[in-house]
Amino acid sequence: VAELAGSPGAARAVGNIMKDNFDESIPCHRVVRSDGGMGGYNRGGSSEKINKLKKEGAIR
């Protein structure tokens, strides 16, 4: 997201913005950590994030 916004060094800032996002029209559950870990999710925790990604076919 940071790279697409033209600021590839701003990944941490994007993460902080996304963690505080409560607008359900923004699919912030699709943001994962740079090491491939799931990270947190402010709408139900990591398990809900994993369930959403599985439902979308992004992970198994």
C-alpha positions as CSV (number, residue, x, y, z in Angstrom):
1,V,0.0,0.0,0.0
2,A,2.8,2.4,0.9
3,E,4.6,1.7,-2.4
4,L,1.4,2.2,-4.4
5,A,0.9,5.5,-2.6
6,G,4.4,6.6,-3.8
7,S,6.1,6.2,-0.4
8,P,7.6,2.7,-0.2
9,G,9.4,3.6,3.1
10,A,6.1,4.4,4.8
11,A,4.9,0.9,5.5
12,R,4.8,1.4,9.2
13,A,2.7,4.5,8.9
14,V,0.3,2.7,6.6
15,G,0.1,-0.1,9.1
16,N,-0.8,2.3,11.9
17,I,-3.5,4.0,9.8
18,M,-5.0,0.6,8.8
19,K,-5.0,-0.7,12.4
20,D,-7.2,2.2,13.4
21,N,-9.5,1.9,10.4
22,F,-13.1,1.0,11.3
23,D,-14.6,1.6,7.8
24,E,-15.7,-1.8,6.6
25,S,-15.6,-0.7,3.0
26,I,-11.8,-0.7,3.3
27,P,-10.5,-4.3,3.2
28,C,-7.7,-3.7,5.7
29,H,-7.9,-7.5,6.6
30,R,-5.9,-8.0,3.4
31,V,-2.8,-6.3,4.9
32,V,-0.2,-8.8,6.2
33,R,3.1,-8.2,7.8
34,S,6.3,-8.0,5.8
35,D,7.4,-11.4,7.2
36,G,4.2,-13.0,5.9
37,G,2.6,-13.2,9.4
38,M,-1.1,-12.3,9.7
39,G,-0.7,-9.4,12.2
40,G,-3.7,-8.1,14.1
41,Y,-7.2,-7.2,13.1
42,N,-9.3,-4.6,14.8
43,R,-12.6,-6.2,13.9
44,G,-12.5,-9.6,15.6
45,G,-8.8,-10.4,16.0
46,S,-6.5,-12.5,14.0
47,S,-8.8,-15.5,13.8
48,E,-11.5,-13.4,12.1
49,K,-8.9,-12.0,9.7
50,I,-7.8,-15.5,8.8
51,N,-11.5,-16.6,8.3
52,K,-12.0,-13.6,5.9
53,L,-8.9,-14.4,3.9
54,K,-9.9,-18.1,3.6
55,K,-13.4,-17.1,2.5
56,E,-11.8,-14.9,-0.2
57,G,-9.5,-17.7,-1.3
58,A,-6.4,-15.8,-0.4
59,I,-5.2,-18.5,1.9
60,R,-6.0,-22.1,2.7
